[in-house]
Amino acid sequence: DLFWVQVLSAINDAKSKFGEYPDLLHFHFFTPQGDKDKVSFYKLKVLFPHSNLELHGQEKVKEIIKRASSEAEYDSLNLEEIAPFIIPSVHQSLTKFIYVSPNLILMGRIEELTGIDLSAHATAAAEDCSNRLNSYVSSDVLDAIQRSASKPWISVTPYVKDACMPDLSLLLINGKKLEEFLEAVLWWSKVLNWSDRSDKRNPAIGLALYNRYLKLSNSWLVKEPASVDTIETSMITHYDGPKIVCSEFGNDTIPGSSHGNLWIKYLPSMSNQILGI
C-alpha cells in the first residue's frame, strides 16, 4: 500500500534522526479512514515493534470545525491546514507536538525542533516568502478592518502588505496557547467573504497567526528536491515517490504521475515483504 510506504519512510527517517533516544518519539497518524486502516497499521507495528504508534480518525476534528462554522465556511478551509490547530481539543494529552503534513521527508534532526521553547507562542513555522499577504488581500482592506473591528487577533500595528505567509506544512504546536484560534480563523474567513471565493487558498490561518508565531529558520521551509544542493541544505523536502490521494473512500495512486528516487533511501529493508510493495 503506497500510502503506508510514505508513513513507513517517515517513521524510519524520524527515528534515525532523534539522537540516542529514538524510543522517546511518539507517532500519531490521522487518516481519513481511521480504524479502516488498521490492517496496514498492524503491518507497521510488525516492522516497528518497539515504536510508539497510534492511529486516529479525522471525524472528531471535522466535527469540531463543522459545529463552529457554516457549510460554506467549512468548505473554504483546507482540512490539512486547520487540523493541527484542532487536534489538542480532541486529544488533550497532545499539548505540544510536531505536525508534519503528508508527502514530506524530514532530513534535519528532530531534536532541533523538540528543543524549541514555545512557552510564549501557539505555534512555530517557517516563513514562505514565495507566498505573501498581498497576494490574498489588499492593504486597504486590512487597514479598514483594523479601524472598524476590535478583536484580540487583529494586529495592533499596521499590516505589512508584502509579509511572508507561514508555511503550514511543518508546525510546532503548543495546544495551551490556542484559545480562540478557530474562532479567529473563521472570523477572518467570514470578514473576507472567502467562502464565496474558490480561486485562491484561504489566508485566514495566516492572518490569525500574523505576528503571533515563532519563525523557524529558513532551512525548515519545505522545498522541492530539485538539486543536490537543495537536498544538502534543507531540513525538509517534498516526498518524491508515487503520488497518492487519500480520502475517506480510500487511497488511490495518481495515474501517470512521475516521481523521483529520494524516498527509497528512507525505507527499511523489510518494507517490501511486509507491506507488499
BALOBA-1460 file (C-alpha; in Angstrom, 3 decimals):
// residues 277
<rec num="1" residu="d" x="0.000" y="0.000" z="0.000"/>
<rec num="2" residu="l" x="1.777" y="3.126" z="-1.219"/>
<rec num="3" residu="f" x="0.149" y="5.385" z="1.359"/>
<rec num="4" residu="w" x="1.778" y="3.386" z="4.135"/>
<rec num="5" residu="v" x="5.101" y="3.498" z="2.294"/>
<rec num="6" residu="q" x="5.082" y="7.244" z="2.975"/>
<rec num="7" residu="v" x="4.259" y="6.596" z="6.630"/>
<rec num="8" residu="l" x="6.966" y="3.959" z="6.802"/>
<rec num="9" residu="s" x="9.637" y="6.267" z="5.417"/>
<rec num="10" residu="a" x="8.564" y="8.973" z="7.882"/>
<rec num="11" residu="i" x="8.933" y="6.663" z="10.897"/>
<rec num="12" residu="n" x="12.237" y="5.184" z="9.781"/>
<rec num="13" residu="d" x="13.662" y="8.608" z="8.964"/>
<rec num="14" residu="a" x="12.474" y="10.335" z="12.146"/>
<rec num="15" residu="k" x="13.773" y="7.580" z="14.432"/>
<rec num="16" residu="s" x="17.181" y="7.754" z="12.765"/>
<rec num="17" residu="k" x="17.332" y="11.491" z="13.442"/>
<rec num="18" residu="f" x="16.375" y="11.567" z="17.107"/>
<rec num="19" residu="g" x="19.817" y="11.137" z="18.603"/>
<rec num="20" residu="e" x="20.416" y="8.438" z="21.192"/>
<rec num="21" residu="y" x="16.785" y="8.087" z="22.331"/>
<rec num="22" residu="p" x="14.566" y="7.344" z="19.302"/>
<rec num="23" residu="d" x="12.158" y="5.363" z="21.500"/>
<rec num="24" residu="l" x="11.063" y="8.634" z="23.127"/>
<rec num="25" residu="l" x="9.317" y="9.544" z="19.869"/>
<rec num="26" residu="h" x="5.552" y="9.046" z="19.671"/>
<rec num="27" residu="f" x="3.860" y="8.909" z="16.256"/>
<rec num="28" residu="h" x="0.181" y="9.822" z="15.897"/>
<rec num="29" residu="f" x="-1.321" y="9.221" z="12.449"/>
<rec num="30" residu="f" x="-4.551" y="10.996" z="11.499"/>
<rec num="31" residu="t" x="-6.044" y="9.254" z="8.474"/>
<rec num="32" residu="p" x="-9.355" y="9.804" z="6.658"/>
<rec num="33" residu="q" x="-10.414" y="6.192" z="7.145"/>
<rec num="34" residu="g" x="-9.327" y="5.828" z="10.770"/>
<rec num="35" residu="d" x="-9.981" y="2.282" z="12.004"/>
<rec num="36" residu="k" x="-10.404" y="1.038" z="8.428"/>
<rec num="37" residu="d" x="-6.646" y="1.466" z="8.022"/>
<rec num="38" residu="k" x="-5.946" y="-0.977" z="10.874"/>
<rec num="39" residu="v" x="-4.599" y="-3.793" z="8.676"/>
<rec num="40" residu="s" x="-1.811" y="-1.681" z="7.210"/>
<rec num="41" residu="f" x="-1.263" y="-0.089" z="10.605"/>
<rec num="42" residu="y" x="-0.653" y="-3.501" z="12.197"/>
<rec num="43" residu="k" x="1.902" y="-4.225" z="9.491"/>
<rec num="44" residu="l" x="3.751" y="-1.119" z="10.647"/>
<rec num="45" residu="k" x="3.641" y="-2.422" z="14.197"/>
<rec num="46" residu="v" x="5.377" y="-5.576" z="12.961"/>
<rec num="47" residu="l" x="8.119" y="-3.520" z="11.325"/>
<rec num="48" residu="f" x="8.499" y="-1.233" z="14.350"/>
<rec num="49" residu="p" x="7.557" y="-3.379" z="17.384"/>
<rec num="50" residu="h" x="9.232" y="-1.025" z="19.858"/>
<rec num="51" residu="s" x="7.918" y="2.233" z="18.398"/>
<rec num="52" residu="n" x="5.122" y="4.265" z="19.936"/>
<rec num="53" residu="l" x="2.484" y="4.302" z="17.181"/>
<rec num="54" residu="e" x="-1.143" y="5.396" z="17.385"/>
<rec num="55" residu="l" x="-3.794" y="5.616" z="14.684"/>
<rec num="56" residu="h" x="-6.608" y="8.183" z="14.772"/>
<rec num="57" residu="g" x="-9.512" y="9.003" z="12.514"/>
<rec num="58" residu="q" x="-10.318" y="12.561" z="11.462"/>
<rec num="59" residu="e" x="-14.023" y="12.508" z="12.319"/>
<rec num="60" residu="k" x="-13.848" y="14.321" z="15.686"/>
<rec num="61" residu="v" x="-11.609" y="17.048" z="14.276"/>
<rec num="62" residu="k" x="-14.056" y="17.576" z="11.425"/>
<rec num="63" residu="e" x="-16.998" y="17.646" z="13.835"/>
<rec num="64" residu="i" x="-15.488" y="20.483" z="15.886"/>
<rec num="65" residu="i" x="-14.897" y="22.582" z="12.770"/>
<rec num="66" residu="k" x="-18.360" y="21.862" z="11.374"/>
<rec num="67" residu="r" x="-20.094" y="22.779" z="14.635"/>
<rec num="68" residu="a" x="-18.301" y="26.129" z="14.718"/>
<rec num="69" residu="s" x="-18.782" y="27.051" z="11.049"/>
<rec num="70" residu="s" x="-21.332" y="27.257" z="8.286"/>
<rec num="71" residu="e" x="-21.190" y="24.759" z="5.435"/>
<rec num="72" residu="a" x="-19.699" y="27.390" z="3.120"/>
<rec num="73" residu="e" x="-17.062" y="28.371" z="5.696"/>
<rec num="74" residu="y" x="-16.154" y="24.729" z="6.277"/>
<rec num="75" residu="d" x="-15.745" y="24.136" z="2.555"/>
<rec num="76" residu="s" x="-13.463" y="27.181" z="2.224"/>
<rec num="77" residu="l" x="-10.958" y="25.755" z="4.717"/>
<rec num="78" residu="n" x="-8.211" y="23.275" z="3.922"/>
<rec num="79" residu="l" x="-8.590" y="20.449" z="6.460"/>
<rec num="80" residu="e" x="-4.910" y="19.580" z="6.225"/>
<rec num="81" residu="e" x="-4.006" y="23.148" z="7.259"/>
<rec num="82" residu="i" x="-6.576" y="23.706" z="10.023"/>
<rec num="83" residu="a" x="-6.476" y="20.197" z="11.565"/>
<rec num="84" residu="p" x="-3.251" y="20.587" z="13.604"/>
<rec num="85" residu="f" x="-4.781" y="23.511" z="15.499"/>
<rec num="86" residu="i" x="-7.876" y="21.449" z="16.410"/>
<rec num="87" residu="i" x="-6.092" y="18.224" z="17.405"/>
<rec num="88" residu="p" x="-5.363" y="19.393" z="21.010"/>
<rec num="89" residu="s" x="-9.108" y="19.902" z="21.552"/>
<rec num="90" residu="v" x="-9.755" y="16.267" z="20.606"/>
<rec num="91" residu="h" x="-6.657" y="14.669" z="22.122"/>
<rec num="92" residu="q" x="-5.909" y="16.745" z="25.190"/>
<rec num="93" residu="s" x="-2.769" y="14.777" z="26.036"/>
<rec num="94" residu="l" x="-1.156" y="16.228" z="22.906"/>
<rec num="95" residu="t" x="-0.302" y="19.600" z="24.397"/>
<rec num="96" residu="k" x="2.932" y="20.054" z="22.449"/>
<rec num="97" residu="f" x="3.745" y="18.239" z="19.233"/>
<rec num="98" residu="i" x="5.268" y="18.484" z="15.777"/>
<rec num="99" residu="y" x="2.753" y="18.347" z="12.948"/>
<rec num="100" residu="v" x="4.027" y="17.128" z="9.582"/>
<rec num="101" residu="s" x="1.796" y="17.265" z="6.520"/>
<rec num="102" residu="p" x="1.544" y="14.248" z="4.216"/>
<rec num="103" residu="n" x="4.053" y="13.977" z="1.379"/>
<rec num="104" residu="l" x="7.088" y="15.295" z="3.268"/>
<rec num="105" residu="i" x="10.527" y="13.861" z="4.015"/>
<rec num="106" residu="l" x="12.324" y="15.133" z="7.128"/>
<rec num="107" residu="m" x="16.079" y="15.378" z="6.657"/>
<rec num="108" residu="g" x="17.003" y="17.516" z="9.673"/>
<rec num="109" residu="r" x="17.337" y="16.302" z="13.234"/>
<rec num="110" residu="i" x="14.067" y="16.154" z="15.176"/>
<rec num="111" residu="e" x="15.909" y="17.311" z="18.305"/>
<rec num="112" residu="e" x="16.314" y="20.751" z="16.740"/>
<rec num="113" residu="l" x="12.532" y="21.114" z="16.796"/>
<rec num="114" residu="t" x="11.749" y="19.461" z="20.129"/>
<rec num="115" residu="g" x="14.225" y="21.760" z="21.875"/>
<rec num="116" residu="i" x="12.485" y="24.973" z="20.743"/>
<rec num="117" residu="d" x="10.844" y="26.999" z="23.529"/>
<rec num="118" residu="l" x="7.176" y="27.559" z="22.642"/>
<rec num="119" residu="s" x="6.098" y="28.930" z="26.025"/>
<rec num="120" residu="a" x="5.148" y="32.318" z="24.540"/>
<rec num="121" residu="h" x="3.699" y="31.141" z="21.215"/>
<rec num="122" residu="a" x="0.893" y="28.930" z="19.947"/>
<rec num="123" residu="t" x="2.964" y="27.656" z="17.055"/>
<rec num="124" residu="a" x="6.260" y="27.823" z="15.203"/>
<rec num="125" residu="a" x="6.603" y="27.680" z="11.427"/>
<rec num="126" residu="a" x="8.964" y="28.673" z="8.655"/>
<rec num="127" residu="e" x="8.184" y="31.748" z="6.561"/>
<rec num="128" residu="d" x="7.259" y="31.153" z="2.927"/>
<rec num="129" residu="c" x="8.232" y="34.325" z="1.075"/>
<rec num="130" residu="s" x="7.015" y="32.924" z="-2.247"/>
<rec num="131" residu="n" x="3.575" y="33.294" z="-0.687"/>
<rec num="132" residu="r" x="2.835" y="36.845" z="0.502"/>
<rec num="133" residu="l" x="-0.082" y="38.517" z="2.257"/>
<rec num="134" residu="n" x="-0.858" y="40.970" z="-0.550"/>
<rec num="135" residu="s" x="-1.456" y="38.035" z="-2.898"/>
<rec num="136" residu="y" x="-4.693" y="37.418" z="-0.980"/>
<rec num="137" residu="v" x="-5.891" y="40.702" z="0.485"/>
<rec num="138" residu="s" x="-5.061" y="44.356" z="-0.142"/>
<rec num="139" residu="s" x="-3.573" y="46.644" z="2.488"/>
<rec num="140" residu="d" x="-6.575" y="48.981" z="2.106"/>
<rec num="141" residu="v" x="-8.926" y="46.189" z="3.166"/>
<rec num="142" residu="l" x="-6.735" y="45.290" z="6.144"/>
<rec num="143" residu="d" x="-6.480" y="48.961" z="7.167"/>
<rec num="144" residu="a" x="-10.277" y="49.265" z="7.046"/>
<rec num="145" residu="i" x="-10.680" y="46.125" z="9.163"/>
<rec num="146" residu="q" x="-8.218" y="47.472" z="11.738"/>
<rec num="147" residu="r" x="-10.130" y="50.753" z="12.007"/>
<rec num="148" residu="s" x="-13.586" y="49.218" z="12.269"/>
<rec num="149" residu="a" x="-13.143" y="45.996" z="14.255"/>
<rec num="150" residu="s" x="-11.863" y="45.258" z="17.732"/>
<rec num="151" residu="k" x="-10.706" y="41.688" z="18.163"/>
<rec num="152" residu="p" x="-7.746" y="40.288" z="20.119"/>
<rec num="153" residu="w" x="-6.402" y="38.587" z="16.994"/>
<rec num="154" residu="i" x="-6.208" y="41.799" z="14.936"/>
<rec num="155" residu="s" x="-2.699" y="43.250" z="14.791"/>
<rec num="156" residu="v" x="-2.187" y="46.431" z="16.844"/>
<rec num="157" residu="t" x="0.393" y="47.609" z="14.313"/>
<rec num="158" residu="p" x="-0.230" y="48.174" z="10.585"/>
<rec num="159" residu="y" x="-0.109" y="45.018" z="8.489"/>
<rec num="160" residu="v" x="2.961" y="44.701" z="6.285"/>
<rec num="161" residu="k" x="1.355" y="44.314" z="2.876"/>
<rec num="162" residu="d" x="4.038" y="42.008" z="1.479"/>
<rec num="163" residu="a" x="4.570" y="39.998" z="4.666"/>
<rec num="164" residu="c" x="5.621" y="36.398" z="4.125"/>
<rec num="165" residu="m" x="2.960" y="33.832" z="4.983"/>
<rec num="166" residu="p" x="3.702" y="30.917" z="7.338"/>
<rec num="167" residu="d" x="4.420" y="27.558" z="5.733"/>
<rec num="168" residu="l" x="1.759" y="25.301" z="7.254"/>
<rec num="169" residu="s" x="3.402" y="22.055" z="6.105"/>
<rec num="170" residu="l" x="5.554" y="21.702" z="9.222"/>
<rec num="171" residu="l" x="4.342" y="23.145" z="12.526"/>
<rec num="172" residu="l" x="5.287" y="23.055" z="16.171"/>
<rec num="173" residu="i" x="2.060" y="23.307" z="18.141"/>
<rec num="174" residu="n" x="1.558" y="24.472" z="21.724"/>
<rec num="175" residu="g" x="-2.007" y="23.426" z="22.491"/>
<rec num="176" residu="k" x="-2.147" y="25.558" z="25.650"/>
<rec num="177" residu="k" x="-1.880" y="28.758" z="23.576"/>
<rec num="178" residu="l" x="-4.623" y="28.052" z="21.043"/>
<rec num="179" residu="e" x="-7.500" y="29.782" z="22.817"/>
<rec num="180" residu="e" x="-9.914" y="31.358" z="20.319"/>
<rec num="181" residu="f" x="-7.769" y="30.227" z="17.385"/>
<rec num="182" residu="l" x="-10.564" y="28.515" z="15.451"/>
<rec num="183" residu="e" x="-12.824" y="31.489" z="16.192"/>
<rec num="184" residu="a" x="-10.155" y="33.818" z="14.783"/>
<rec num="185" residu="v" x="-9.748" y="31.746" z="11.608"/>
<rec num="186" residu="l" x="-13.498" y="31.605" z="10.982"/>
<rec num="187" residu="w" x="-13.815" y="35.336" z="11.713"/>
<rec num="188" residu="w" x="-11.168" y="36.232" z="9.142"/>
<rec num="189" residu="s" x="-12.715" y="33.885" z="6.613"/>
<rec num="190" residu="k" x="-16.124" y="35.494" z="7.133"/>
<rec num="191" residu="v" x="-14.886" y="39.113" z="7.089"/>
<rec num="192" residu="l" x="-13.028" y="38.492" z="3.832"/>
<rec num="193" residu="n" x="-16.036" y="36.626" z="2.346"/>
<rec num="194" residu="w" x="-13.703" y="33.766" z="1.493"/>
<rec num="195" residu="s" x="-16.492" y="31.203" z="1.318"/>
<rec num="196" residu="d" x="-17.563" y="32.904" z="-1.930"/>
<rec num="197" residu="r" x="-14.076" y="32.684" z="-3.437"/>
<rec num="198" residu="s" x="-12.706" y="29.383" z="-4.643"/>
<rec num="199" residu="d" x="-9.911" y="30.738" z="-6.820"/>
<rec num="200" residu="k" x="-7.278" y="31.064" z="-4.096"/>
<rec num="201" residu="r" x="-6.122" y="29.420" z="-0.905"/>
<rec num="202" residu="n" x="-7.841" y="30.839" z="2.188"/>
<rec num="203" residu="p" x="-5.423" y="33.194" z="4.054"/>
<rec num="204" residu="a" x="-7.441" y="33.122" z="7.297"/>
<rec num="205" residu="i" x="-4.962" y="30.879" z="9.150"/>
<rec num="206" residu="g" x="-2.042" y="33.071" z="8.100"/>
<rec num="207" residu="l" x="-3.900" y="36.173" z="9.308"/>
<rec num="208" residu="a" x="-4.823" y="34.512" z="12.605"/>
<rec num="209" residu="l" x="-1.115" y="33.762" z="13.077"/>
<rec num="210" residu="y" x="0.124" y="37.199" z="11.955"/>
<rec num="211" residu="n" x="2.851" y="38.354" z="14.391"/>
<rec num="212" residu="r" x="1.777" y="35.544" z="16.710"/>
<rec num="213" residu="y" x="4.009" y="32.633" z="15.679"/>
<rec num="214" residu="l" x="7.656" y="31.828" z="16.251"/>
<rec num="215" residu="k" x="9.604" y="31.805" z="12.997"/>
<rec num="216" residu="l" x="11.714" y="28.738" z="12.260"/>
<rec num="217" residu="s" x="14.923" y="29.094" z="10.291"/>
<rec num="218" residu="n" x="14.637" y="29.038" z="6.511"/>
<rec num="219" residu="s" x="16.222" y="25.581" z="6.423"/>
<rec num="220" residu="w" x="12.894" y="24.212" z="7.740"/>
<rec num="221" residu="l" x="10.957" y="25.673" z="4.803"/>
<rec num="222" residu="v" x="9.641" y="22.882" z="2.593"/>
<rec num="223" residu="k" x="11.408" y="22.858" z="-0.768"/>
<rec num="224" residu="e" x="11.271" y="20.688" z="-3.850"/>
<rec num="225" residu="p" x="14.109" y="18.110" z="-4.105"/>
<rec num="226" residu="a" x="15.262" y="19.834" z="-7.272"/>
<rec num="227" residu="s" x="19.019" y="19.506" z="-6.850"/>
<rec num="228" residu="v" x="21.741" y="18.003" z="-4.695"/>
<rec num="229" residu="d" x="22.404" y="21.458" z="-3.203"/>
<rec num="230" residu="t" x="18.758" y="21.813" z="-2.168"/>
<rec num="231" residu="i" x="18.766" y="18.407" z="-0.527"/>
<rec num="232" residu="e" x="22.025" y="19.060" z="1.335"/>
<rec num="233" residu="t" x="20.959" y="22.456" z="2.743"/>
<rec num="234" residu="s" x="17.324" y="21.677" z="3.571"/>
<rec num="235" residu="m" x="15.932" y="20.109" z="6.709"/>
<rec num="236" residu="i" x="12.756" y="19.031" z="4.920"/>
<rec num="237" residu="t" x="11.597" y="18.396" z="1.370"/>
<rec num="238" residu="h" x="8.615" y="17.090" z="-0.542"/>
<rec num="239" residu="y" x="8.114" y="13.335" z="-0.776"/>
<rec num="240" residu="d" x="9.104" y="12.484" z="-4.344"/>
<rec num="241" residu="g" x="7.636" y="8.975" z="-4.562"/>
<rec num="242" residu="p" x="4.427" y="7.842" z="-6.296"/>
<rec num="243" residu="k" x="1.651" y="10.394" z="-5.805"/>
<rec num="244" residu="i" x="-1.303" y="9.259" z="-3.701"/>
<rec num="245" residu="v" x="-4.670" y="10.844" z="-2.998"/>
<rec num="246" residu="c" x="-6.072" y="9.892" z="0.426"/>
<rec num="247" residu="s" x="-9.751" y="10.244" z="1.268"/>
<rec num="248" residu="e" x="-12.455" y="8.605" z="3.366"/>
<rec num="249" residu="f" x="-13.146" y="6.377" z="0.335"/>
<rec num="250" residu="g" x="-9.616" y="5.004" z="0.130"/>
<rec num="251" residu="n" x="-6.117" y="5.765" z="-1.132"/>
<rec num="252" residu="d" x="-5.515" y="5.986" z="-4.875"/>
<rec num="253" residu="t" x="-2.298" y="6.418" z="-6.814"/>
<rec num="254" residu="i" x="-2.463" y="9.250" z="-9.340"/>
<rec num="255" residu="p" x="-2.030" y="7.580" z="-12.746"/>
<rec num="256" residu="g" x="0.807" y="8.779" z="-14.931"/>
<rec num="257" residu="s" x="2.461" y="10.853" z="-12.193"/>
<rec num="258" residu="s" x="6.249" y="10.972" z="-12.380"/>
<rec num="259" residu="h" x="8.391" y="10.544" z="-9.298"/>
<rec num="260" residu="g" x="11.985" y="10.528" z="-8.113"/>
<rec num="261" residu="n" x="14.113" y="8.156" z="-6.076"/>
<rec num="262" residu="l" x="14.953" y="10.106" z="-2.910"/>
<rec num="263" residu="w" x="12.077" y="8.493" z="-0.972"/>
<rec num="264" residu="i" x="13.510" y="4.980" z="-1.454"/>
<rec num="265" residu="k" x="16.500" y="5.945" z="0.693"/>
<rec num="266" residu="y" x="14.252" y="6.214" z="3.746"/>
<rec num="267" residu="l" x="12.606" y="2.775" z="3.584"/>
<rec num="268" residu="p" x="13.802" y="-0.044" z="5.868"/>
<rec num="269" residu="s" x="14.973" y="-3.213" z="4.139"/>
<rec num="270" residu="m" x="11.933" y="-5.383" z="5.017"/>
<rec num="271" residu="s" x="9.289" y="-2.916" z="3.818"/>
<rec num="272" residu="n" x="8.550" y="-4.694" z="0.534"/>
<rec num="273" residu="q" x="7.898" y="-8.050" z="2.246"/>
<rec num="274" residu="i" x="5.695" y="-6.595" z="4.984"/>
<rec num="275" residu="l" x="3.643" y="-4.080" z="3.009"/>
<rec num="276" residu="g" x="3.660" y="-5.876" z="-0.316"/>
<rec num="277" residu="i" x="5.298" y="-3.108" z="-2.369"/>
